[in-house]
Amino acid sequence: MTAAVAVNDPDRFRQDTRAWLAANCPPEMRRPVRTEDDVCWGGRRFVPSSPAQRDWLDRMGQRGWTVPDWPSAYGGGGLSPAETKILREEMAAIGARSPLNSFGISMLGPALLKYGTEAQKQEHLPKIARGEIRWCQGYSEPNAGSDLASLATSARDGGDHYIVDGQKVWTSYADKADWIFCLVRTSKESKQGGISFVLFDMASEGVSTRPILLISGYSPFCETFFDGVKVPKANRIHDENRGWEVAKYLLGHEREMISGMGLRDTGRNPLIDSAIATIGVDGSGRLADPLLRAAIARFEVRARAFAAMSERFIDELKAGQAHPAQPSMMKYYGTELNKERQELAMAAGGSNALEWDSEASDTGAAARRWLRSKANSIEGGTSEIQLNIVAKHILQLPGA
């Protein structure tokens, strides 16, 4: 294993990183993700779609590069923000897939690093980094969505443990997750001040899930039920009744993750390829439909601008200089861009994009993605809520 080069020699680090990726990223892991099976989520029940997928996860995990900017003591790569950026750039240059997608990485991990005890960090972070445990998020409830602080799932004092009863909804991949990070009510004296943040195993007695079918025909969402679930108090993150602090911090990282859907695809624009295949080109070799051509060009400009803004935001976030409300701005804009991308994909595909079942349409991939994108405006905090946050905390508009 090649040792990481010091921060003060970025050129050498880039050269070594490029060489390591060339030698260790399997060719199969340099192809675009096409189906859910192409995505590595890890976990106790994880079954690799191919030996290459397993090798890529293991090699990156051993190096700490599934979470390159986490401390090495917790399974990370110990890289500086500048080195992490170089790694991302070199992976993008060869089209390397992410070795591991994980709510543990994108949401729980940052919260544990900030609020967890040393014992909790040592227990959970290395397993997240290696892809050994798959996590889900227990936030929304049937009567507590945008007004999340109205949640009613209760955690009664059982001595050295809590007894959890209640229901969560829209719990992504709850039926596949190993553990859950969950908001529970430990006091009714204060709406936000009576919430605690706990972790527990989804295999615990009293936990059950039920899938929710979406209009797209595919759904990662579930209803999740808790009936007398015993949760050790050692699994509570931060103080009792102060879980709202953890929840808000984690939501910022969730919104950052969701905003990433707005980032443009690398390489040749697939919208152009699809439109040309459907509509053809004019005498100058350009897409024959001038209105669609202009719409794709406008989208491409906005997507590139968003990518530049996203890069700056990540740099500011890692440096501790980002505005607390910036994730809401990024989430809103990224959501709108992804919805626009899916609208254009439908327009580019013509009537063929409406087809639902055939191999030629990849079993209706374009239509299913278009339908799925509608939920982007709701998950992680509705667009209306994000705009309110931006108006109040960034624009400081009167009355917001």
N, C-alpha and C positions, 0 to 999 in steps of 0.2 A: 504494500500500500504506500503510495507516494504521500509524503508529509506535506501539509499545507504550508505555503510560502508566506512570509511575513507580510503584513498589511502595507508596509512601505515599499513593496516591490510589486505593484499591480500588473505590470507587463509580464513578469515571470509567472505570477499566479495565473494569469490568463493562458499563457503558453502551456503550463502544466495541466491546467484544467481541461483545455482543449485536447491535449494528448490523452488524458485519462478517459475522457468521454469517448473519444474515438476508439479506444481500446476496450471499453467496458459497456457501452450502450449497444445492446443487440440491434441489428438492422430492423427486426420486427417492431422494436420499440421506438423507431423513428418514423413510423407511419401514422397518419391521422387517426384519432379515435373515431370509430364508426358506430359501435354499439355499446351498450352497458357492460358487456363482457370485456370490452377493451379497457375499462376503468378498474384500477386496483384500489379497493377500499380496505383491504386487510381484514383482520379480525379472527376470532377463534374458528369460524366456519368458512374462512376464505379458501376458495379452490381456484388456483391460477388458471387462466384461460389457455396458457401455454407455458412451457419451460422458460421461455424468454421473459415472460412477465415476472415469474418468480425470481429469476436471476437478476433482473434489473432492480427489483425491490431489495433483494439481499445485498447487492453490491452498493447501492446508494445508502442503504441502512447502515451497513458496516462502516461506511465513511462518515456517517452523520449527515448526509446531504439530503435526506428526506425532510429535515428541518435544519438547514445549513446555518441559520443565525441563532439557534438555541445554544446554550452553553453545553460544552462537551460532557460535563458532569451528568447531564440529563439525557444523553443520547444524541445531542445535536452536533453540528460541525464546528461550532465555535467560531464561525466566520464573522468578519466585520460587515457592516452594511455595504461597503464598497465591494468586498469579495463576493458577498451574496448576489449582488447585482451582476457581477461578471459571470458568475455561475449561471444565472438565469439567462443571460445573453448568449452564452456559449451553448446552453441546452436548446434555446430557440433557434440558433444558427443551424443546428443539425436536425431540427424538428423532433427533439427528444420529448417523449411523453413524461408527464409527472409520474414518478415512481409510485406515489401513494397519494390518494385523495382521502381526506379525513377531517371530520368535524373536530376531532381531537387536535389536529394541527391548526386548523383555521380559526377555531373558536375557543375550545376548552383550554388548550395549551397556553395561550397568552394569559388567560385568566388565572391559571394555576401559577404561572411564573410570577404574577403580580401579587396574588392573594393567598396562595397555598402555603402550608407549612413545609419545612424541609422534608419531613417524612412523607407528606402527600406528593411532593414533587418527585421524590425518589421512587415512590410506589407507582405513579401513573405516567410520568413523562417519558421514561425510556421505552415503555410498552407502546405508547403512542408513536414514538419515533420509529420503532421497528415494525409497526403495523400489526401488532399482536392483539390489540383490542380495538373494536369498532364502536364508536360512540354515536348516540342520538341526543336530541335536544328536547327537554320537556318544559316548554314555555307556555304556548297558547292553550287556552281552554275554550269550551263551547261558549262561555259568556265572558271571556277575557282574551280578546284578540288585540286590537289596537290599544285598548285600555288594559294592558297586561297586568297592571298593579291590582286589578280587581280579582285576580286569581283566587280560587277557593280550595284547591287541593290542600288538605290539612296534614300537618305532622304533629301528632300528639306526643307528649313526653312519656317515654317508656323506661326511664332510668338512664342506662348507658346507650339507649337507642331511641329513634323516633318510630312511631307507627303511622304510616302514610296511607291516606285514603283520598280518592278523587279520580279525576279524568283529565287527560291532555288530548289535544287534537292537532292535526296537521304535523304529526311527529314523523319527520322524514326518516325512512328506513328503520323504523322502530322494530319491525318484524325481522330485521337482519342484524340489528345492533347487539353488542354484548353488554354494554353499560350505558347509563343515561345520566346526563347532568340536568338537574331538575330544580325548578323553583317551587317551594312549598310554603304554606302559611303556618307560622309558628306562634303568631299572636294576632288578635283582632283589634288591638288597641290603636294601631296605626296602619293605614292602607299600604304605604310603601315600606314603612318601618317594621312591619310584622312579617316580612318575607325572609326566608333562609334559602341558601343555595347548597344542595346536597348531591352526592354521587351514589349510585347503587347499581348492582348487577341486575340486568334484565331477566336473568334466570331465577331471581328471588321469588319465593312463594308469594302469590297474590298479584303478580304482574301478568297482564294479558294484553294482546294487541289485536286490532281488526283493520285490515286494509281499507282505504278509501279510493274508489275508482274515479278517475278524472275523465273528462270529455275526450281527451286525447287517446284514450284506450290504454294508457300506461300511467302508473302513479307510484311514486315512492312514499306516499303519505299513509299514515295510519291514525286511528284512534287508539289511545293507550289508557288502560285502566289499572288502578291501584286499589287493592282490597286488603287492608291490614298488613302492608309491606313493612318489614322491620329493616330500618336503615341505621347502622351504627353512627353515633354522633361524631366519631372520628372521621367520618366521611363528609362532614359539613365543612364547606369552604368559607373562611372568614367567620366573623362572630354571628351568633344567633340573632335573628331579626335585622341583619345588615346585608342580606343577600342581594338587595336591590342595587347596591354599589357594584357587586360582581356582575349582576345581570346587565347593567348599563354598559360596563366596560366590555363585556363579551359581545353585546349587540353591535358595538362599534366595529369589532372585528368581523362579525357576521355580515354587516353591511359592506364592509370592504371586500369580502369574498364574493357577495352577490354582484357588486359593481363590476367585478372582473368579467361578467358575461358580456359587457359592452365592448370589451377589447376586440380589435379586429383580428381576423384570422391571419396567420403568417403565410407568406408565399403568395401565389397567384390568387386573385379574388374569385372565390367559387361562384359568387353572384353573376359575374361576367360570363364565366364558363357555362353556367346553366342557361342564362339568357341567350347566348349565342347558339347553343344547341337547340333551343326552342324557337327562336325568332330569326336567327341568321345575321349576316353582316351586310352593310351597304357597299357601294362601289369603292369606298375608301378603306374598307376592312374594319369599319367600326360597327358596333351593335346597331342593327337596323332601326330600332325604335328609339327616336331621339328623346322622348319624354322619360322613358325608362333609363336610358343612358345618363341623362342629367340627374335623375333621382339617385342612381347608384354612385355617381360622382360626388354628389352632395353628401351622401352617407359616408363615402370613403374619406372625405375631408374631415367630417365630424368625428369619425372613428379614430383617425390619426391624431386629431387634436386631443381627444379623450385619452388616448394612449400616452401622449406626452404629459398631460395633466396627471394621469394616474401614476406615472413614474415619479413625478415631482412629489405627489402626495405620499407615496411610499417612502421616499427619502426623508420627507419631513416627519413622517410617523416614526420611523426608526430613530430619528434624531431627537424625538420628543418635542418637536416644534409644530406638530399639526394642530389645527384648531379642533376642539372637542366635537364640534358639529360637522366637521368636514366629511366623515363617513356618510352622513345623511345626504350631502350634496353628491358624493360619488355614487352612492347607491341609486339615487333618483336618476341621474344622468345615464349611468350604465344600464339601468332597467329600460329606459326609453330607447337607448341605442339598440339593445338586443331585440326589443319589440319591432323596431324599424327594420332591423336586419331580416327578421322572419317575415315581415310583410313584403319586403323586396324579394325574398326567396320565393314566395308564392307568386308574385308578379312575374318573376324571371322564369318560373317553371311553366307558366301558362296553365291551360286546363289539365295538363298532365300532373301538376302539383296537387290537384284535388283528388287524385287516385289514392286509394287507401290500402290495397292489399297486395299488389303485384310485386314481383321481384324487380321490375323496371323502375318502380318508384321507391325501392328499398322499403317496402311495406308502409308507404305513406309517410316517410320520414319528414319531408318538408311540412306537410299539413300537421303532423303531430307536434313538431317543434313550434309551429306557429300557434297552435292551440295552447301548448304548454307555456309559451312566453307570456300569456295573459296573466298568469299567476305571479309573474315577477313584480307586478305593481302592488301585490298584497304581502307576499312573504318577506320576512325580515323587517316588517314595518311598512304600512301602506304608503303609497306615493304622497297622499295628502298629509300624512303625519311628517314625512321627510321634508315636504315643502314648508310646513309650519315651523319645523326646527330651523331650517335655513333662514326663513323670514325673521324669526325671533333672535337667533343666536349669531348669525353671520351678517345679515342685512340690518338687523336691529330696527326693524320697521315698527312704527308706533302702533300699539294695539295688538301686535302679533302675540 
